[in-house]
Amino acid sequence: MKKLVIFRGKPTSGKTTALRGLEKKRVMKNWIIIDSSKIKSKLGKKLGMHELLKEDMKSKKNILVDETSRKTLNKYLRYHIKKNNYKIIVFQFTVRIDTVYKRNIQRSEAKLEKYIKKKRIEELEKMHDERFDKNAFLIDTNKLGKTQVIKFILKKLGLK
């Protein structure tokens, strides 16, 4: 059974950092790794990402994607997930709101991302809390550093 791994979580919780760290690992070289923010900027909508995933599943390789949910993938790709024998594994990233504010400022000062206003951060915080995946592996990036997060993920995927 192949793995379809999802990274979920609040802005600045470490999803993209973990994704980029895993891309560098030799054990991940045969995986398809999808950075959904890059896909959205190219295709302009989430549905394009689902079409891409549908095509990637035909390769029967393990897939890692961020910024989606188990519910959404089942809604759009249930048939293809089952047909291609994929098991969905979710990692739920979490971080305290004070850390979100700090990281948001750091990213905008470094010109990595546009500054997100506090009101919008609070809206996103609430939305993510409502959509929290209780069946996921929890990653608290206030407690774990980058290297620890990568090791945790690899261990849970049986790759380390």
Contacts in CASP RR format, 6 or more apart in sequence:
PFRMAT RR
TARGET T0000
AUTHOR 0000-0000-0000
METHOD contacts of the structure
MODEL  1
MKKLVIFRGKPTSGKTTALRGLEKKRVMKNWIIIDSSKIKSKLGKKLGMH
ELLKEDMKSKKNILVDETSRKTLNKYLRYHIKKNNYKIIVFQFTVRIDTV
YKRNIQRSEAKLEKYIKKKRIEELEKMHDERFDKNAFLIDTNKLGKTQVI
KFILKKLGLK
1 85 0 8 1.000
1 86 0 8 1.000
1 87 0 8 1.000
2 60 0 8 1.000
2 61 0 8 1.000
2 62 0 8 1.000
2 63 0 8 1.000
2 84 0 8 1.000
2 85 0 8 1.000
2 86 0 8 1.000
2 87 0 8 1.000
3 62 0 8 1.000
3 63 0 8 1.000
3 86 0 8 1.000
3 87 0 8 1.000
3 89 0 8 1.000
3 157 0 8 1.000
4 53 0 8 1.000
4 57 0 8 1.000
4 62 0 8 1.000
4 63 0 8 1.000
4 65 0 8 1.000
4 73 0 8 1.000
4 81 0 8 1.000
4 86 0 8 1.000
4 87 0 8 1.000
4 88 0 8 1.000
4 89 0 8 1.000
5 62 0 8 1.000
5 63 0 8 1.000
5 64 0 8 1.000
5 65 0 8 1.000
5 88 0 8 1.000
5 89 0 8 1.000
5 90 0 8 1.000
5 91 0 8 1.000
5 157 0 8 1.000
6 65 0 8 1.000
6 66 0 8 1.000
6 68 0 8 1.000
6 69 0 8 1.000
6 70 0 8 1.000
6 73 0 8 1.000
6 88 0 8 1.000
6 89 0 8 1.000
6 90 0 8 1.000
6 91 0 8 1.000
6 136 0 8 1.000
7 15 0 8 1.000
7 18 0 8 1.000
7 19 0 8 1.000
7 64 0 8 1.000
7 65 0 8 1.000
7 66 0 8 1.000
7 67 0 8 1.000
7 91 0 8 1.000
7 93 0 8 1.000
8 15 0 8 1.000
8 66 0 8 1.000
8 67 0 8 1.000
8 68 0 8 1.000
8 69 0 8 1.000
8 90 0 8 1.000
8 91 0 8 1.000
8 92 0 8 1.000
8 93 0 8 1.000
8 128 0 8 1.000
8 131 0 8 1.000
8 133 0 8 1.000
8 136 0 8 1.000
9 15 0 8 1.000
9 92 0 8 1.000
9 93 0 8 1.000
9 94 0 8 1.000
9 128 0 8 1.000
10 93 0 8 1.000
10 94 0 8 1.000
10 95 0 8 1.000
10 100 0 8 1.000
10 124 0 8 1.000
10 125 0 8 1.000
10 128 0 8 1.000
11 100 0 8 1.000
11 104 0 8 1.000
11 116 0 8 1.000
11 121 0 8 1.000
11 124 0 8 1.000
12 95 0 8 1.000
12 99 0 8 1.000
12 100 0 8 1.000
12 103 0 8 1.000
12 104 0 8 1.000
12 107 0 8 1.000
13 93 0 8 1.000
13 94 0 8 1.000
13 95 0 8 1.000
13 100 0 8 1.000
13 139 0 8 1.000
13 141 0 8 1.000
14 93 0 8 1.000
14 95 0 8 1.000
14 141 0 8 1.000
14 149 0 8 1.000
15 66 0 8 1.000
15 67 0 8 1.000
15 93 0 8 1.000
16 35 0 8 1.000
16 37 0 8 1.000
16 66 0 8 1.000
17 146 0 8 1.000
17 149 0 8 1.000
18 91 0 8 1.000
18 93 0 8 1.000
18 139 0 8 1.000
18 146 0 8 1.000
18 149 0 8 1.000
18 150 0 8 1.000
18 153 0 8 1.000
19 33 0 8 1.000
19 35 0 8 1.000
19 64 0 8 1.000
19 66 0 8 1.000
21 146 0 8 1.000
21 150 0 8 1.000
22 28 0 8 1.000
22 31 0 8 1.000
22 33 0 8 1.000
22 64 0 8 1.000
22 150 0 8 1.000
22 153 0 8 1.000
22 154 0 8 1.000
23 33 0 8 1.000
25 150 0 8 1.000
25 154 0 8 1.000
25 159 0 8 1.000
27 154 0 8 1.000
27 159 0 8 1.000
27 160 0 8 1.000
28 64 0 8 1.000
28 159 0 8 1.000
30 61 0 8 1.000
30 62 0 8 1.000
31 61 0 8 1.000
31 62 0 8 1.000
31 63 0 8 1.000
31 64 0 8 1.000
32 56 0 8 1.000
32 59 0 8 1.000
32 61 0 8 1.000
32 62 0 8 1.000
32 63 0 8 1.000
32 64 0 8 1.000
33 63 0 8 1.000
33 64 0 8 1.000
33 65 0 8 1.000
34 49 0 8 1.000
34 52 0 8 1.000
34 53 0 8 1.000
34 56 0 8 1.000
34 63 0 8 1.000
34 64 0 8 1.000
34 65 0 8 1.000
34 66 0 8 1.000
35 66 0 8 1.000
36 46 0 8 1.000
36 49 0 8 1.000
36 65 0 8 1.000
36 66 0 8 1.000
36 67 0 8 1.000
36 68 0 8 1.000
37 66 0 8 1.000
37 67 0 8 1.000
39 48 0 8 1.000
39 49 0 8 1.000
39 52 0 8 1.000
40 46 0 8 1.000
40 49 0 8 1.000
40 67 0 8 1.000
43 49 0 8 1.000
43 52 0 8 1.000
46 68 0 8 1.000
46 72 0 8 1.000
47 76 0 8 1.000
49 65 0 8 1.000
49 68 0 8 1.000
50 73 0 8 1.000
50 76 0 8 1.000
50 77 0 8 1.000
53 63 0 8 1.000
53 65 0 8 1.000
53 73 0 8 1.000
53 77 0 8 1.000
53 80 0 8 1.000
54 77 0 8 1.000
54 80 0 8 1.000
56 63 0 8 1.000
57 63 0 8 1.000
57 77 0 8 1.000
57 80 0 8 1.000
57 81 0 8 1.000
57 84 0 8 1.000
57 86 0 8 1.000
58 84 0 8 1.000
60 84 0 8 1.000
60 85 0 8 1.000
63 86 0 8 1.000
69 90 0 8 1.000
69 131 0 8 1.000
69 133 0 8 1.000
70 88 0 8 1.000
70 90 0 8 1.000
70 133 0 8 1.000
70 135 0 8 1.000
73 81 0 8 1.000
73 88 0 8 1.000
74 81 0 8 1.000
74 88 0 8 1.000
81 88 0 8 1.000
89 137 0 8 1.000
89 156 0 8 1.000
89 157 0 8 1.000
90 133 0 8 1.000
90 135 0 8 1.000
90 136 0 8 1.000
90 137 0 8 1.000
91 136 0 8 1.000
91 137 0 8 1.000
91 139 0 8 1.000
91 153 0 8 1.000
91 156 0 8 1.000
92 132 0 8 1.000
92 133 0 8 1.000
92 136 0 8 1.000
92 137 0 8 1.000
92 138 0 8 1.000
92 139 0 8 1.000
93 139 0 8 1.000
93 141 0 8 1.000
94 138 0 8 1.000
94 139 0 8 1.000
94 140 0 8 1.000
94 141 0 8 1.000
94 142 0 8 1.000
95 103 0 8 1.000
95 140 0 8 1.000
95 141 0 8 1.000
95 142 0 8 1.000
96 142 0 8 1.000
97 121 0 8 1.000
97 122 0 8 1.000
97 125 0 8 1.000
99 141 0 8 1.000
99 142 0 8 1.000
100 121 0 8 1.000
100 125 0 8 1.000
101 118 0 8 1.000
101 121 0 8 1.000
104 113 0 8 1.000
104 115 0 8 1.000
104 116 0 8 1.000
104 121 0 8 1.000
105 115 0 8 1.000
107 113 0 8 1.000
108 114 0 8 1.000
108 115 0 8 1.000
108 116 0 8 1.000
116 124 0 8 1.000
137 152 0 8 1.000
137 153 0 8 1.000
137 156 0 8 1.000
139 149 0 8 1.000
139 152 0 8 1.000
139 153 0 8 1.000
141 149 0 8 1.000
144 152 0 8 1.000
151 160 0 8 1.000
154 160 0 8 1.000
END
